[in-house]
Amino acid sequence: MTDDYRGGDGRDQKLLPQSAAASLRPRPAPVPPRRSRGSRNQVVVFFNLIFSVAMLVALVAVGIVSWGRSQFYGQGPLTTSASYVVPRNSGLETIARGLEREGIISSASVFEYGVRLSSADAGLKAGEYGFEPGSSMFDVMEKIRSGQSVLHSVAIPEGWTVKQAYDRLAAETVLTGDLPPMVPEGTLRTDTYRVQRGMTRAELVARMQAAQTALVEEVWARRDSDIAIKDIGEFVTLASIVERETGRADERSRVAAVFLNRLKKGMRLQSDPTIIYGIWGGSGKPSDEPIRQSHIKDENPYNTYVIKGLPPGPIANPGRAALEAVANPSETDDVYFVADGTGGHVFAKTLDEHNANVRRYRAIERAQNAAADAAAEPADAGAKDPVVAQ
């Protein structure tokens, strides 16, 4: 019996009787369909390759960006608070390497890219910055961009001379650079200044001078028109003497009134601080050196026991309180004052009253010296230890 079957060419064919060996012989496989010309085109193959590579690159880029973003915004490596000084005129690369070196950020490269992508590279400011534990690179960038750097205090007390102020500025390690030439006495504002690490000493001196000029002009503009002062220079000079004569806020205006009254009467000021400045200058009197009669009689332009009127310039840098006291002194006829032994002064209108006050002060001074000498004497070498009851 013969059967029909469909051949490889798609046409029905008769199934012819075959021997067992022939039936087991393998038949040829069907011929596959022919590929289109387009699928064999090399351009298509090339673009397929390009597309595959682009997809791979895109996936890698997305991964890198995702990782970089997590690094930039994620918790940083700091475990304790730290500070870092951003030098002046330093570029982003220098800042990034320094932050990485100090362990504030984990990767300088990530920080650089993050800052640039945030368009903040031109806004980073010099200064010293403090960072909290775990600060992210974004937090670090924002802190440096804000300019909120750590501030240090530099204190110049009222009544200090320019020499003393310069010595303090020279010793301040947060400041940099050389000091400018010595400025005129009385031209520095005595205050506590808040400065960034790396500020130059010349810049701070200029800032102190500008502040003193503004202060003096402000107080001078509100002065009592009846005070016996010719100009703003004499005003600062007298204020410096008042500053050095007393540190008591409750008596500055009265001390100023005494000196102004003496100027009106043509009397010498006879101020001890002017003797000290005339002999020892801005360095001040050595603590173990008393004022001697030879000092009082020393003829120099600052010694108001010798000269009449005011010395040629200030003897210190006066603060606001001393300037205010001279600009608006107390209304009094006092022309004398002397120490009272307790840190203050007693005032007098006449010489007799003053001499009596001086005698009282001398007695207090002698008693204080005697007490100090007694306290300094060694204990009796023959004294025995007290018997302790058992």
Helices and strands as residue ranges (DSSP letters): E 3-6, E 12-15, H 20-24, H 42-73, E 82-86, H 92-101, H 108-117, G 121-123, E 127-131, H 137-146, E 151-155, H 162-171, E 192-196, H 201-220, H 232-245, H 252-265, H 272-280, G 281-283, H 293-296, H 320-327, E 336-339, E 345-348, H 351-376
